[in-house]
Amino acid sequence: MLEIAENLFRHDLSELDRATFVKEWFALKGVKVGRPKKSANMAEFLTELGLSEQSAKQIGISGRTARRLCQIADHLSPSLKKRLVGTPTAFNQSLLLKIASMEPQKQLQINTALNLGLDIQAALKAVQPTYRKLDRKASNLNRFLTAWGQMNATEQREALSIIGHGDQETEVEAVVQRVAVGLEQNG
């Protein structure tokens, strides 16, 4: 527990890492963080809330910050967490919260877009285009990212072969980049 507490105060720690350490801290303390289930009674809720606030203060953060960090740790998909480590996004709590609040399918699409070379903003725009101006390119890219992300490596090679590009994954990455640039220019 001491090691976790020490790691929380490192200045070079990303918000993603901090979320992981805070979640571990609460797990070791046996404290639940977040909203109680609907069946929980008020006394249980107040007790849990008090324990989480007290435990958060022990590590020098507010209960609200602890809940946000735990939301990131709990709801961000493991593959996306791994992909974001060491990126500027890992240091942006509000962006991590936005992604963590998305359904797993959207997180898979973001991960696929990042793996294909898009930056985080283009990936977000592809999976969550603005509804007032849902453009055809964004819609097509969204469907493509969904399908591509659900394919295994063999299926991806077969798809490239069918469209006449053999094993040229770089060609797919280039196409995705061109579409993403078009999205940025139109948006």
DRENMARTI-796587 format. One record per residue: residue number from 1; chain; residue in three letters; x, y, z of N, C-alpha, C in turn. Coordinates in nm, 3 decimals. Example, Ala and Ser with C-alpha at 12.3 -4.5 7.8 and 13.67 -1.06 7.14 Angstrom:
# residues 2
R    k  c    r       nX       nY       nZ      caX      caY      caZ       cX       cY       cZ
R    1  A  ALA    1.319   -0.569    0.780    1.230   -0.450    0.780    1.320   -0.330    0.780
R    2  A  SER    1.285   -0.225    0.708    1.367   -0.106    0.714    1.290    0.003    0.787
//
This chain:
# residues 187
R    k  c    r       nX       nY       nZ      caX      caY      caZ       cX       cY       cZ
R    1  A  MET    0.083   -0.119    0.000    0.000    0.000    0.000    0.087    0.125    0.000
R    2  A  LEU    0.199    0.118    0.070    0.290    0.231    0.076    0.345    0.262   -0.063
R    3  A  GLU    0.376    0.159   -0.139    0.428    0.177   -0.274    0.324    0.247   -0.363
R    4  A  ILE    0.199    0.208   -0.351    0.092    0.271   -0.429    0.080    0.418   -0.391
R    5  A  ALA    0.080    0.446   -0.260    0.069    0.584   -0.213    0.184    0.669   -0.264
R    6  A  GLU    0.306    0.614   -0.262    0.422    0.688   -0.313    0.409    0.715   -0.462
R    7  A  ASN    0.363    0.616   -0.537    0.348    0.634   -0.681    0.244    0.740   -0.717
R    8  A  LEU    0.143    0.757   -0.634    0.038    0.856   -0.662    0.091    0.999   -0.662
R    9  A  PHE    0.202    1.022   -0.593    0.253    1.159   -0.582    0.368    1.189   -0.677
R   10  A  ARG    0.398    1.096   -0.767    0.501    1.122   -0.867    0.448    1.224   -0.967
R   11  A  HIS    0.531    1.321   -1.001    0.487    1.428   -1.092    0.474    1.380   -1.236
R   12  A  ASP    0.551    1.278   -1.273    0.547    1.231   -1.411    0.438    1.127   -1.437
R   13  A  LEU    0.354    1.104   -1.338    0.250    1.003   -1.348    0.136    1.054   -1.436
R   14  A  SER    0.097    0.975   -1.533   -0.015    1.014   -1.619   -0.147    0.992   -1.544
R   15  A  GLU   -0.252    1.052   -1.594   -0.385    1.033   -1.534   -0.430    0.888   -1.547
R   16  A  LEU   -0.390    0.824   -1.655   -0.424    0.684   -1.675   -0.356    0.597   -1.569
R   17  A  ASP   -0.228    0.623   -1.542   -0.157    0.549   -1.438   -0.213    0.581   -1.300
R   18  A  ARG   -0.242    0.709   -1.279   -0.298    0.752   -1.150   -0.432    0.681   -1.125
R   19  A  ALA   -0.512    0.667   -1.229   -0.641    0.598   -1.216   -0.620    0.453   -1.173
R   20  A  THR   -0.522    0.389   -1.232   -0.493    0.250   -1.197   -0.449    0.239   -1.051
R   21  A  PHE   -0.361    0.328   -1.007   -0.311    0.324   -0.869   -0.421    0.356   -0.768
R   22  A  VAL   -0.507    0.453   -0.800   -0.616    0.488   -0.708   -0.712    0.369   -0.696
R   23  A  LYS   -0.743    0.305   -0.807   -0.831    0.189   -0.804   -0.770    0.076   -0.719
R   24  A  GLU   -0.639    0.054   -0.735   -0.569   -0.047   -0.653   -0.575   -0.010   -0.505
R   25  A  TRP   -0.556    0.117   -0.475   -0.559    0.165   -0.337   -0.694    0.133   -0.273
R   26  A  PHE   -0.800    0.168   -0.342   -0.934    0.143   -0.288   -0.964   -0.006   -0.277
R   27  A  ALA   -0.915   -0.084   -0.371   -0.935   -0.229   -0.366   -0.864   -0.288   -0.245
R   28  A  LEU   -0.741   -0.243   -0.219   -0.667   -0.292   -0.103   -0.732   -0.250    0.028
R   29  A  LYS   -0.792   -0.131    0.028   -0.861   -0.082    0.148   -0.999   -0.146    0.163
R   30  A  GLY   -1.047   -0.211    0.059   -1.179   -0.274    0.064   -1.292   -0.174    0.055
R   31  A  VAL   -1.265   -0.061   -0.010   -1.364    0.045   -0.021   -1.417    0.050   -0.164
R   32  A  LYS   -1.549    0.058   -0.177   -1.611    0.071   -0.309   -1.623    0.219   -0.342
R   33  A  VAL   -1.599    0.250   -0.467   -1.610    0.388   -0.512   -1.708    0.392   -0.628
R   34  A  GLY   -1.789    0.494   -0.630   -1.887    0.508   -0.738   -2.027    0.507   -0.683
R   35  A  ARG   -2.120    0.503   -0.772   -2.261    0.504   -0.732   -2.303    0.366   -0.685
R   36  A  PRO   -2.383    0.362   -0.580   -2.430    0.231   -0.533   -2.536    0.175   -0.627
R   37  A  LYS   -2.557    0.047   -0.619   -2.662   -0.015   -0.699   -2.797    0.033   -0.649
R   38  A  LYS   -2.896    0.023   -0.732   -3.029    0.073   -0.696   -3.087    0.003   -0.574
R   39  A  SER   -3.044   -0.120   -0.550   -3.099   -0.193   -0.437   -3.035   -0.154   -0.304
R   40  A  ALA   -2.925   -0.079   -0.310   -2.856   -0.041   -0.186   -2.943    0.059   -0.108
R   41  A  ASN   -2.944    0.043    0.023   -3.022    0.137    0.102   -2.939    0.261    0.135
R   42  A  MET   -3.001    0.363    0.186   -2.936    0.491    0.210   -2.823    0.478    0.312
R   43  A  ALA   -2.841    0.397    0.415   -2.737    0.382    0.517   -2.610    0.322    0.457
R   44  A  GLU   -2.627    0.221    0.372   -2.510    0.161    0.306   -2.442    0.263    0.215
R   45  A  PHE   -2.523    0.339    0.143   -2.468    0.440    0.054   -2.386    0.543    0.131
R   46  A  LEU   -2.441    0.596    0.238   -2.371    0.697    0.318   -2.244    0.641    0.380
R   47  A  THR   -2.249    0.517    0.424   -2.131    0.454    0.482   -2.022    0.440    0.376
R   48  A  GLU   -2.060    0.388    0.259   -1.962    0.372    0.151   -1.908    0.506    0.105
R   49  A  LEU   -1.995    0.605    0.094   -1.952    0.738    0.053   -1.854    0.795    0.153
R   50  A  GLY   -1.882    0.781    0.282   -1.793    0.830    0.387   -1.659    0.760    0.384
R   51  A  LEU   -1.661    0.628    0.364   -1.536    0.552    0.357   -1.453    0.593    0.236
R   52  A  SER   -1.519    0.613    0.122   -1.443    0.651    0.003   -1.387    0.792    0.016
R   53  A  GLU   -1.463    0.884    0.075   -1.413    1.020    0.098   -1.293    1.018    0.192
R   54  A  GLN   -1.305    0.941    0.298   -1.197    0.931    0.397   -1.072    0.868    0.334
R   55  A  SER   -1.090    0.760    0.259   -0.977    0.694    0.194   -0.912    0.784    0.089
R   56  A  ALA   -0.994    0.861    0.018   -0.940    0.954   -0.081   -0.856    1.061   -0.013
R   57  A  LYS   -0.903    1.113    0.097   -0.827    1.216    0.170   -0.694    1.161    0.220
R   58  A  GLN   -0.690    1.032    0.253   -0.565    0.971    0.300   -0.456    0.974    0.193
R   59  A  ILE   -0.496    0.973    0.068   -0.396    0.979   -0.039   -0.390    1.117   -0.105
R   60  A  GLY   -0.455    1.213   -0.044   -0.442    1.352   -0.087   -0.525    1.395   -0.205
R   61  A  ILE   -0.637    1.327   -0.229   -0.726    1.368   -0.338   -0.868    1.378   -0.284
R   62  A  SER   -0.953    1.447   -0.357   -1.092    1.458   -0.315   -1.169    1.332   -0.353
R   63  A  GLY   -1.281    1.312   -0.290   -1.367    1.199   -0.324   -1.413    1.206   -0.468
R   64  A  ARG   -1.439    1.327   -0.517   -1.485    1.345   -0.655   -1.376    1.302   -0.753
R   65  A  THR   -1.252    1.343   -0.725   -1.140    1.303   -0.809   -1.123    1.152   -0.806
R   66  A  ALA   -1.136    1.093   -0.688   -1.124    0.947   -0.675   -1.230    0.877   -0.759
R   67  A  ARG   -1.353    0.926   -0.757   -1.459    0.864   -0.836   -1.430    0.875   -0.985
R   68  A  ARG   -1.379    0.990   -1.027   -1.345    1.008   -1.169   -1.234    0.912   -1.211
R   69  A  LEU   -1.131    0.904   -1.129   -1.019    0.815   -1.161   -1.063    0.669   -1.163
R   70  A  CYS   -1.149    0.632   -1.070   -1.199    0.494   -1.068   -1.288    0.466   -1.189
R   71  A  GLN   -1.361    0.567   -1.236   -1.443    0.550   -1.356   -1.352    0.520   -1.475
R   72  A  ILE   -1.240    0.591   -1.485   -1.145    0.566   -1.593   -1.090    0.424   -1.581
R   73  A  ALA   -1.046    0.387   -1.460   -0.988    0.254   -1.440   -1.088    0.142   -1.466
R   74  A  ASP   -1.213    0.163   -1.429   -1.316    0.058   -1.442   -1.373    0.045   -1.583
R   75  A  HIS   -1.387    0.156   -1.654   -1.466    0.154   -1.778   -1.385    0.165   -1.906
R   76  A  LEU   -1.257    0.192   -1.896   -1.174    0.197   -2.016   -1.131    0.054   -2.049
R   77  A  SER   -1.149    0.013   -2.173   -1.117   -0.125   -2.211   -0.968   -0.151   -2.193
R   78  A  PRO   -0.930   -0.271   -2.152   -0.789   -0.304   -2.130   -0.702   -0.281   -2.254
R   79  A  SER   -0.752   -0.316   -2.372   -0.672   -0.299   -2.493   -0.651   -0.150   -2.523
R   80  A  LEU   -0.751   -0.068   -2.496   -0.737    0.076   -2.520   -0.645    0.138   -2.415
R   81  A  LYS   -0.656    0.093   -2.290   -0.563    0.141   -2.186   -0.420    0.116   -2.231
R   82  A  LYS   -0.394   -0.005   -2.276   -0.260   -0.043   -2.319   -0.215    0.044   -2.436
R   83  A  ARG   -0.305    0.073   -2.528   -0.273    0.153   -2.646   -0.244    0.299   -2.610
R   84  A  LEU   -0.308    0.350   -2.506   -0.294    0.491   -2.470   -0.174    0.521   -2.379
R   85  A  VAL   -0.116    0.417   -2.319   -0.001    0.438   -2.229    0.110    0.511   -2.305
R   86  A  GLY    0.161    0.617   -2.243    0.272    0.692   -2.302    0.231    0.795   -2.406
R   87  A  THR    0.102    0.811   -2.429    0.055    0.910   -2.526    0.008    1.035   -2.452
R   88  A  PRO   -0.004    1.146   -2.520   -0.057    1.267   -2.455   -0.198    1.246   -2.399
R   89  A  THR   -0.276    1.160   -2.460   -0.411    1.131   -2.413   -0.410    1.074   -2.272
R   90  A  ALA   -0.306    0.998   -2.237   -0.295    0.937   -2.104   -0.285    1.041   -1.994
R   91  A  PHE   -0.250    1.165   -2.030   -0.236    1.274   -1.933   -0.360    1.365   -1.929
R   92  A  ASN   -0.460    1.336   -2.012   -0.577    1.422   -2.025   -0.698    1.354   -1.958
R   93  A  GLN   -0.726    1.392   -1.833   -0.833    1.326   -1.758   -0.969    1.344   -1.824
R   94  A  SER   -1.000    1.462   -1.873   -1.132    1.483   -1.930   -1.152    1.400   -2.057
R   95  A  LEU   -1.047    1.386   -2.138   -1.057    1.303   -2.257   -1.069    1.155   -2.220
R   96  A  LEU   -0.995    1.112   -2.119   -1.005    0.973   -2.072   -1.146    0.945   -2.019
R   97  A  LEU   -1.204    1.040   -1.946   -1.340    1.023   -1.896   -1.440    1.014   -2.010
R   98  A  LYS   -1.420    1.095   -2.112   -1.509    1.093   -2.228   -1.505    0.956   -2.294
R   99  A  ILE   -1.385    0.903   -2.313   -1.370    0.772   -2.378   -1.424    0.661   -2.288
R  100  A  ALA   -1.396    0.672   -2.156   -1.441    0.570   -2.061   -1.594    0.564   -2.054
R  101  A  SER   -1.660    0.674   -2.083   -1.806    0.676   -2.076   -1.870    0.616   -2.202
R  102  A  MET   -1.789    0.587   -2.304   -1.841    0.530   -2.427   -1.864    0.381   -2.412
R  103  A  GLU   -1.955    0.329   -2.491   -1.981    0.185   -2.489   -1.860    0.109   -2.544
R  104  A  PRO   -1.845   -0.017   -2.507   -1.727   -0.095   -2.549   -1.705   -0.098   -2.700
R  105  A  GLN   -1.813   -0.102   -2.778   -1.799   -0.105   -2.924   -1.730    0.021   -2.975
R  106  A  LYS   -1.766    0.136   -2.920   -1.703    0.262   -2.960   -1.556    0.263   -2.920
R  107  A  GLN   -1.526    0.209   -2.802   -1.386    0.202   -2.759   -1.305    0.112   -2.852
R  108  A  LEU   -1.366    0.003   -2.899   -1.299   -0.085   -2.994   -1.272   -0.010   -3.125
R  109  A  GLN   -1.367    0.069   -3.169   -1.349    0.147   -3.291   -1.235    0.249   -3.274
R  110  A  ILE   -1.229    0.313   -3.159   -1.121    0.409   -3.133   -0.987    0.338   -3.135
R  111  A  ASN   -0.979    0.224   -3.069   -0.855    0.147   -3.066   -0.812    0.108   -3.208
R  112  A  THR   -0.907    0.063   -3.289   -0.878    0.026   -3.427   -0.828    0.147   -3.505
R  113  A  ALA   -0.894    0.260   -3.489   -0.852    0.382   -3.560   -0.711    0.424   -3.518
R  114  A  LEU   -0.681    0.416   -3.389   -0.546    0.450   -3.342   -0.443    0.354   -3.399
R  115  A  ASN   -0.478    0.226   -3.404   -0.386    0.126   -3.460   -0.362    0.147   -3.609
R  116  A  LEU   -0.459    0.207   -3.677   -0.445    0.236   -3.819   -0.375    0.369   -3.845
R  117  A  GLY   -0.336    0.438   -3.738   -0.256    0.559   -3.754   -0.329    0.690   -3.736
R  118  A  LEU   -0.457    0.690   -3.705   -0.528    0.815   -3.681   -0.486    0.872   -3.546
R  119  A  ASP   -0.493    1.002   -3.531   -0.470    1.060   -3.399   -0.601    1.052   -3.321
R  120  A  ILE   -0.596    1.081   -3.193   -0.712    1.060   -3.106   -0.831    1.147   -3.147
R  121  A  GLN   -0.806    1.270   -3.190   -0.917    1.358   -3.229   -0.987    1.306   -3.354
R  122  A  ALA   -0.909    1.260   -3.453   -0.969    1.204   -3.575   -1.044    1.075   -3.542
R  123  A  ALA   -0.988    0.996   -3.452   -1.055    0.871   -3.412   -1.188    0.901   -3.345
R  124  A  LEU   -1.189    0.999   -3.255   -1.313    1.036   -3.187   -1.415    1.089   -3.287
R  125  A  LYS   -1.370    1.168   -3.380   -1.461    1.224   -3.479   -1.519    1.113   -3.567
R  126  A  ALA   -1.437    1.011   -3.595   -1.485    0.901   -3.678   -1.590    0.817   -3.607
R  127  A  VAL   -1.573    0.797   -3.476   -1.668    0.710   -3.404   -1.784    0.788   -3.345
R  128  A  GLN   -1.769    0.918   -3.329   -1.877    1.001   -3.276   -1.892    1.126   -3.361
R  129  A  PRO   -1.931    1.110   -3.486   -1.947    1.230   -3.569   -2.059    1.316   -3.513
R  130  A  THR   -2.048    1.445   -3.538   -2.152    1.535   -3.490   -2.283    1.500   -3.557
R  131  A  TYR   -2.388    1.496   -3.477   -2.517    1.452   -3.529   -2.585    1.557   -3.615
R  132  A  ARG   -2.551    1.681   -3.595   -2.613    1.784   -3.677   -2.561    1.781   -3.821
R  133  A  LYS   -2.442    1.728   -3.838   -2.383    1.723   -3.970   -2.311    1.589   -3.988
R  134  A  LEU   -2.390    1.484   -3.994   -2.334    1.350   -4.012   -2.296    1.334   -4.158
R  135  A  ASP   -2.168    1.352   -4.185   -2.128    1.347   -4.324   -2.100    1.203   -4.369
R  136  A  ARG   -2.110    1.182   -4.497   -2.100    1.048   -4.554   -1.965    0.985   -4.526
R  137  A  LYS   -1.858    1.065   -4.535   -1.725    1.010   -4.509   -1.713    0.959   -4.366
R  138  A  ALA   -1.762    1.037   -4.271   -1.754    0.996   -4.131   -1.835    0.870   -4.108
R  139  A  SER   -1.950    0.863   -4.168   -2.036    0.746   -4.154   -1.969    0.622   -4.213
R  140  A  ASN   -1.911    0.636   -4.333   -1.843    0.524   -4.396   -1.720    0.481   -4.316
R  141  A  LEU   -1.643    0.578   -4.267   -1.525    0.545   -4.188   -1.566    0.475   -4.059
R  142  A  ASN   -1.674    0.519   -4.000   -1.724    0.455   -3.878   -1.758    0.309   -3.904
R  143  A  ARG   -1.830    0.282   -4.013   -1.865    0.143   -4.047   -1.741    0.061   -4.079
R  144  A  PHE   -1.646    0.122   -4.150   -1.523    0.052   -4.185   -1.445    0.016   -4.058
R  145  A  LEU   -1.430    0.111   -3.966   -1.356    0.084   -3.843   -1.422   -0.026   -3.761
R  146  A  THR   -1.553   -0.026   -3.759   -1.624   -0.131   -3.686   -1.594   -0.267   -3.748
R  147  A  ALA   -1.609   -0.277   -3.879   -1.585   -0.405   -3.947   -1.439   -0.447   -3.935
R  148  A  TRP   -1.347   -0.356   -3.960   -1.204   -0.388   -3.956   -1.162   -0.432   -3.816
R  149  A  GLY   -1.214   -0.366   -3.715   -1.179   -0.400   -3.577   -1.232   -0.536   -3.533
R  150  A  GLN   -1.336   -0.583   -3.598   -1.393   -0.712   -3.564   -1.326   -0.827   -3.638
R  151  A  MET   -1.244   -0.795   -3.737   -1.174   -0.899   -3.814   -1.045   -0.939   -3.743
R  152  A  ASN   -1.011   -1.068   -3.756   -0.879   -1.109   -3.710   -0.780   -1.083   -3.823
R  153  A  ALA   -0.651   -1.107   -3.799   -0.547   -1.076   -3.897   -0.569   -1.149   -4.030
R  154  A  THR   -0.611   -1.273   -4.024   -0.635   -1.352   -4.145   -0.748   -1.290   -4.227
R  155  A  GLU   -0.855   -1.254   -4.159   -0.969   -1.192   -4.229   -0.930   -1.058   -4.289
R  156  A  GLN   -0.846   -0.982   -4.219   -0.801   -0.853   -4.272   -0.720   -0.874   -4.400
R  157  A  ARG   -0.630   -0.974   -4.400   -0.550   -1.003   -4.520   -0.642   -1.047   -4.635
R  158  A  GLU   -0.743   -1.129   -4.604   -0.837   -1.173   -4.707   -0.913   -1.055   -4.766
R  159  A  ALA   -0.955   -0.963   -4.679   -1.027   -0.844   -4.727   -0.938   -0.760   -4.817
R  160  A  LEU   -0.812   -0.744   -4.780   -0.719   -0.668   -4.864   -0.698   -0.738   -4.998
R  161  A  SER   -0.693   -0.870   -4.995   -0.675   -0.948   -5.117   -0.796   -0.931   -5.209
R  162  A  ILE   -0.916   -0.932   -5.153   -1.039   -0.917   -5.232   -1.043   -0.783   -5.304
R  163  A  ILE   -0.998   -0.678   -5.236   -1.002   -0.545   -5.300   -0.876   -0.519   -5.383
R  164  A  GLY   -0.789   -0.622   -5.394   -0.675   -0.612   -5.484   -0.551   -0.550   -5.424
R  165  A  HIS   -0.536   -0.556   -5.293   -0.418   -0.497   -5.231   -0.332   -0.598   -5.157
R  166  A  GLY   -0.360   -0.727   -5.173   -0.278   -0.831   -5.110   -0.255   -0.806   -4.963
R  167  A  ASP   -0.130   -0.807   -4.922   -0.095   -0.785   -4.781   -0.054   -0.640   -4.753
R  168  A  GLN   -0.101   -0.548   -4.832   -0.058   -0.409   -4.820   -0.137   -0.335   -4.713
R  169  A  GLU   -0.111   -0.368   -4.586   -0.183   -0.301   -4.477   -0.153   -0.151   -4.476
R  170  A  THR   -0.034   -0.113   -4.525    0.000    0.030   -4.527   -0.093    0.106   -4.619
R  171  A  GLU   -0.143    0.040   -4.724   -0.239    0.104   -4.814   -0.369    0.135   -4.739
R  172  A  VAL   -0.415    0.042   -4.657   -0.536    0.066   -4.577   -0.511    0.183   -4.482
R  173  A  GLU   -0.395    0.184   -4.419   -0.362    0.295   -4.329   -0.363    0.427   -4.403
R  174  A  ALA   -0.309    0.429   -4.526   -0.306    0.552   -4.605   -0.448    0.598   -4.640
R  175  A  VAL   -0.534    0.504   -4.676   -0.673    0.539   -4.708   -0.742    0.597   -4.585
R  176  A  VAL   -0.724    0.531   -4.471   -0.786    0.581   -4.348   -0.734    0.721   -4.316
R  177  A  GLN   -0.605    0.744   -4.334   -0.548    0.877   -4.310   -0.611    0.981   -4.403
R  178  A  ARG   -0.628    0.947   -4.532   -0.688    1.042   -4.626   -0.832    1.076   -4.586
R  179  A  VAL   -0.907    0.975   -4.546   -1.045    0.999   -4.502   -1.046    1.085   -4.377
R  180  A  ALA   -0.954    1.058   -4.284   -0.947    1.136   -4.160   -0.914    1.282   -4.189
R  181  A  VAL   -0.823    1.306   -4.282   -0.788    1.444   -4.320   -0.910    1.512   -4.381
R  182  A  GLY   -0.983    1.440   -4.463   -1.108    1.495   -4.519   -1.208    1.530   -4.412
R  183  A  LEU   -1.217    1.446   -4.307   -1.309    1.474   -4.197   -1.268    1.602   -4.125
R  184  A  GLU   -1.138    1.616   -4.100   -1.089    1.734   -4.030   -1.115    1.861   -4.110
R  185  A  GLN   -1.098    1.854   -4.241   -1.119    1.971   -4.325   -1.267    2.009   -4.335
R  186  A  ASN   -1.354    1.907   -4.333   -1.498    1.933   -4.343   -1.560    1.968   -4.209
R  187  A  GLY   -1.496    1.930   -4.099   -1.556    1.949   -3.968   -1.512    2.072   -3.907
//
